[in-house]
Amino acid sequence: MKKIVVLTGAGVSAESGIPTFRDAGGLWEGYKIEDVASPIGWNKDFKMVLNFYNLRRAGIRNVEPNEAHIHLAKLEGKYQVTIITQNIDDLHERGGSSEVIHLHGEIFKARSTKDSNLIYNLGDADIFPGDLCEKGSQLRPHIVWFGEEVPMISKAIPIVSDADIIMVVGTSMLVYPAAGLLNYAPMNVPIYFVDPNIPDHLPKRNLICIADKASIAVPMLVKKLMEN
C-alpha cells in the first residue's frame, strides 16, 4: 500500500472558523501572542494563560471539520495516510483520520509542569489553577509554545522520508522546524501544494501547486488520487 503524508497548517482549520496567529495582527482574540504562547507569558501570569486556552478550547468544541478534513480521511480507503499537522485542534480526528501527529501539541490534553512525560486527556474538561498532576505540580496546556522544543519532529522526519506522495495543505511552510520537513522528502515523490497563496520559496522538483482553498481543492485532489 502506498504511503501518503499530509502536512497541514492553520489554513485548514481557519476554514472551519478557527482564527490563526497570522490573521490576528499581533493579537489573538484580544491577547498578545507572546503573553499566551510562551514560557515567559506562563511564568508572568499562568492564570491568564489557562483562561485563554479554556476559551480557545470552548471555541474549538463548537466548530466542525470541513470538507478538507473529511476528504483527507477518505484517502485511507486506498493509501496508508499520516497527517502531520501544526494545528492543535482535533478536527482531523473528528473528520475521520486515524493517524495524526500533532507537532505543536493538542489543546484537548494537559501536561505536568514538572514532568513533560505526564500527559492527560481532558475530554470535556478545562484546566484551572490548582489542577495538579500526580506529582503535585500545576497542569498546563499540552501546547508547544514559542521558544520550546518540538519533540514530535523526530517522529515526523522518518515518516516524511518514507512517503510515496506528499500533500501540503493550508500552510506556507515558513515556521521551523515544520518547514524543514520537505527537506526529507524522497527525490522522486510528487509534492502537491494546496493553498490560496503559493509562496516562492518552495522546492521546485516534483511540485504541483493548486492555488485554492483547502475545502475546494482537497476533495478534487483526493478524487484524483483515489481514481489513479
N, C-alpha and C positions, 0 to 999 in steps of 0.2 A: 504494500500500500504506500503510495507516495505521501510525502510529508509537506504540509503547508504550514508556514509560520506567518502569523499575522501580527504586525507591530501596530498598536493603536495608541491614540493620544486624545487630548481634550476635545478635538473636533467631533469625535463620535458621540461623546456624552453631551456636548453642547446642543446637539440636535434633539436630545430628549429634554432639554430645558435646564441643564446643569451649567451654571456660569463658570467661565475659565479665568485663570490668572490674567492672561494677556488681554482679555477683553475688559478687565476691571479697571484699567488705568491707574494702577498703583493701589487701588482699594479693592477689597474683596468683601462684598456685602457690608460695606461700611467699616471694615477693619484694614489697617495697614498690613500688608502681606508679611513683612518682617516680624510683626508682633504676634502673628498666629501660626507661622510656619517656620520657626527657627528655635533652636535650644535657648537662645538669648531671650526670645519672647516668652518661652515657657518659664524660665527662671525669674523673669521680671513679674509675670502675673499669670500663674498657671490656671487660676480660676477663670480668667477671661478666655484663655485658650480652650479650656474644657467647654465653656459655654458656646464658643464659636463652633466647635466641632459637633456639639449637640444640635445646634441649629442646622448645620450642614447635613447632618445625618437625617434629621426630620425632613429636610427638603428632598433628599435623595429617595427616601421612602415613598415620596408622593409622585415620583416620575416613573415612566415605563420605558422598557427597551424599545428602540426604534428599529426600522427595517434593516439597518446595517447590522445591529446586534443579532437579530433573528436570522438573517440570511447567512451570516458567518457560521452560525451553529449548524446550518444545513449542509455545509461542506463536510461534516463528519460522516455523512452518508456514503462518501466515496474516498475521503482522504483521512490521514492522521493529522489532526489540526491542533496546533498550540497557539493560543492567544498570549502575546506578551504585551501587557498594557502599562501605560504610565498613569492610568486612571485609578482612583481609589474607590470608586463605586463598584456595585455588584451587578451592573446591567448586562455584562457579558454572560455571567452565570444565569441571571434571570431570563436572558434571551435564549438559553439552551446550550451554551458552550460548556464542555466538560473538563477542559484542560486550560486553565487560565493562570498565568504568572503575573502577579502584581508587583512591578518594580518599585513603586513608591508607596507600598503599603495598602491597607484596607480599612476603610472608615468604620466598618461593622466589626472591627476587632480592637481589643485593648491589649496593652502590654505593660509589664512591670518597668518602673523607672530604676530598679536595682538590678534586674536580670532580664536582658533583652530576649532570652530564650523562653521566658514565661509569657505566652500569648493566649488570649482568651476570646472566644466568640461572644459577642454582645447580644446577638439575637435582636430583640426589640428594645433592649435596654440602652441607656446612655451612660456616660461616665461623670461622676460628681466628686467634688472634694471629699476625701475620706474613704473613697472606694480603694481598697488596698489589695495587693497581690498576696499570695500565700507567704511571702517573706516579709510582709508588713510595710511595703512601700506603696506610694500613691500610683494608681494606674494612669496611663497616658494614652492618647490615641496611637494606634499602630500605624503611624504615618512616617515616611521618610521626609524629614524637614531639610531645608537648605542648610548646607554645612555638615550633614550627616552622610555616612556611607550608605551605599545601595547594595545590601547583601545579596539580593536576588539576581544581580547582574551575572554572578558566576554560574548560576543555573541556566541563565538565558543564553550565554555565549555558545556552549556546545550544541544547543538546540538550533540556533540560527546556522551554525556551521554545518549542520546535517540536513538542511532544508532542500527540498526539490523545487519549491515555489515560495516566494516571499511576497507578502502584501503589506504595504504601509498605508494606514488609513487614519486620517484626521490628525496628523502630527507633522510639523515642519522638520522634525529630526534635528533640532538645534540644541536641545538640552542634553548634556552629558551626565552620566555615561550612556544613557539610552541611545543617544545619537551615534555612538561608536559601534553599535551592533551591526550595522550594514557592512562594516569592515570585515566581519567574519563570514559574510555570505560566500558560498562557493562561487567560483568564477563563472560557471555556466548557467546559473539559475536565473529565471526571469524574475524581475522585481516590479510589481505593479504598485504604482504610487497614486493614491486616491486622495485628493484634497482640492478645494476650490482655488487655492493659491499654490502653484508649483514653484518651490524655491529653486534657485540656480546653483546650489552647492551640491546637488545630488551626484552620485556616481553615474557616469554615462553608460556603462556597459549593461546590456540586457534590461534597460529601464523602459517601462511602458507607463506613461503618465496619463491619468484620467482627471481632468480639471473639473470636478463636480463635487457636490455634497455627498457624504458617505451614504446617506439614506437613499440616494438615487443611483449612485454608481455601483455600490457594493452588490445590490440584488442583480444587476445586469452582469457584473463580473462573475458572480457565483454561478449564475445560469450558464455562462460560457464555460467555466471550469468543470461544472458537473456534466456538460454535454461532451467535452473532449475525452 
